[in-house]
Amino acid sequence: MKVVLLSTYDLGRQPFGLASPAAWLRRAGAEVSCLDLSVDKLDEALVRAADLVAFHVPMHTATRIAVGVLDRVKALNPPARFCFYGLYAPVNEAYLRGLGVHTILGGEFEKGLVDLVRGLENGDGKAREGSAVSLERLQFEVPDRRGLPDLTRYAGLNPGDGPVRTVGYTEASRGCKHLCRHCPIVPVYRGVFRVVQRGVVLEDIRRQAAEGARHVTFGDPDFFNGVGHAVRLVETFHAEHPDLTYDVTIKVEHLLKHARHLPTLRETGCLFVTSAVESIDDRVLKIFDKGHTREDFIRVVHLFREIGLHLNPTFV
């Protein structure tokens, strides 16, 4: 079974959403090719030869671009099976099916892709029916980045006091246990988060470090959803890679609740923490159900200054 996994946009980083399912599918015996259209042109020969073309859509921009590419891919290989997977696939299911997409997968999509390939190999050509979202607890595979563009072709980190650092990317957890009203994660995960096993994350980092990564972005929606898992992970990470730095995303509510762990982040190489503050208007924050107030944000700013960490707030 020949499978093409296709990414259109992933915030300037090498797409984890291709590397992770590639590992699962290759282990299942599929012949997998990965195409990242954010840095490379569409390989028409690979598309023509594919039995399955699967688009990873982790965000709105990626989905819009993928929809624009879909007609071209369908024209190149009309008999192929077409799949959209990732956070924005199930919330756009009706729209995507209307465009001729056969299979929609959301949540923990890796096993669903393997099941789809096995079904196609067994002659099951029917479109997937019912819920397209799986929140099953998975034993993850170490992402397989073979065939992806080199890390140096993606966005780097300028520390301001030295050369630009090559950046790797991994995920220690997915989903989120919070229900902020504006967040696209909520309709899919509905307050559930899933931990990626620590050994898998560490091996992914080792392999990227061997390929030249000198900084790692942890792409978890909230790194402190599983704070014990997160702290043990960065302590081991730093022990193995004392010269590597990293960044994480953590909500204001968790920065205050777990403030005792912030020095550990600083001491293990965390350069900055991104936090979706969204607004400094308490009325807007209440509407969003963000779980923090304007005063909470101000407390976090002071806390970070005291500890010596850099805060990277984002706003709507």
Secondary structure, 3 states (H helix, E strand, C coil): CEEEEEECCCCCCCCHHHHHHHHHHHHCCCEEEEEECCCCCCCHHHHHHCCEEEEECCCHHHHHHHHHHHHHHHHHCCCCEEEEECCCCHHHHHHHHHCCCCEEEEECCHHHHHHHHHHHHCCCCCCCCCCCEECCCCCCCCCCCCCCCCHHHCCCECCCCCCCECEEEECCEEECCCCCCCCCCHHHHCCCEEECCHHHHHHHHHHHHHCCCCEEEECCCCCCCCHHHHHHHHHHHHHHCCCCEEEEECCHHHHHHCHHHHHHHHHCCEEEEEEEEECCCHHHHHHHCCCCCHHHHHHHHHHHHHHCCEEEEEEC
